[in-house]
């Protein structure tokens, strides 16, 4: 008994390829799919680098790769017509790749439904049916048609051929349903009156998204519908003339041609922007909000200084004022409230000290204040020029230097070691002496011990 694979006895769409015209035609589509694969992968990586994850660009890249393999196998089969293993492999890749596009459209129609009718789109039955259930059924159907295609090449039993053909027709009909279902779902979505405001997502108008999805679904349905129709007609023997619907032109138009149009269409209209939703979106209204929130930064020296300076101000007459309430300071703390500001003081970051200090006119004359500067050393600061708005290194005014040094003491900074003493060998009396000395150097007449309110 002979063993397969055996040559087919009936005609099919495209029939066995030939060197001319199949090799040049397949080479053209091979170049197109390479270009589309590179373009979609470039978009996928670019978006991922920006934190804009759109996995469907990666899925379209995978579809292009499957079509690249199919084109290469078809060119090889054209020059090796008796190699039936190449024929089987080519038929499998032609049938397998396009299901990726069906699944992508199911996800797109799900997002449209969630945006226009959240009570339906986010409901459990709808979320289970589209696309999870249809996705699983599509994978099962794909496995069935691959098995039937391979089995039909390895048997001459008429009954087995009949069963395999029935499986292929059923699977093709199911693929036609999956490709077409986004269109009736969109019509139903537009017919039903929305209960709430639309949950907008992505870029562009909602109507544009609808047109994009309807167009791509129609093109994909046309392709799978033509393949299903040609498979359902009465089988034609290989000894008879080739009908027009089995011609090579129909094969390339209704397979590779329509798929290239859809991929190029998605590339031009930038579906990665129009159908993007925030990562982790869950529940009605989540599409309209960016769910990615920055984690609060740990407080640092700049944060402490900024909070201190936002709560402490000065007047040009040498009296210290508080910017929270605008009152002149009358003592170590204002009256009323645990923090000295009654009920209208913001809660500072952990370990921050509320410092009231004196400032002078020299700060304003230099075009910056300590609230706009970052401490770098004891002689200069990185400041923002009030006139130009640019960062620049500026000399530290004497009064400002004294205030910063005073803060260093109260924030726990260690003063420079004295003569003949290591950094860790100072005493409390030495620290008090240094405070008085540094305060005098900056023209400060008041003791910082009574000028700090720790909160």
Secondary structure, DSSP 8 states (H G I E B T S, - for coil): ---S----SB--TT-S--IIIIIHHHHHHHHHHHHHHHHHHHHHHHHHHTT---HHHHHHHHHHHHHHHHHHHHHHHHH-TT-HHHHHHHHHHHHHTTHHHHHHHHHHHHHHHHHH-HHHHTSHHHHIIIIIIHHHHHHHHHHHHHHHHHHHHS---HHHHHHHHHHHHHHHHHHHHHHHHHHHHHHHHHHS--SS-----SSS-HHHHHHHHHHHHHHHHHHHHHHHHHHHS---BTTS---GGGSHHHHHIIIIIHHHHHHHHHHHHTHHHHT---TT--STTGGGS-----------HHHHHHHHHHH-EE-TTS-EE-TTT--B--SSS-SSSTTSSTT------TT-EEE-----HHHHHTT--GGG-EE-SSSEEEEE-TTT--EEEEE--HHHHHHHHHHHHHTT------TT--TT---HHHHHHHHHHHHHHTT--S-GGGSEEE-
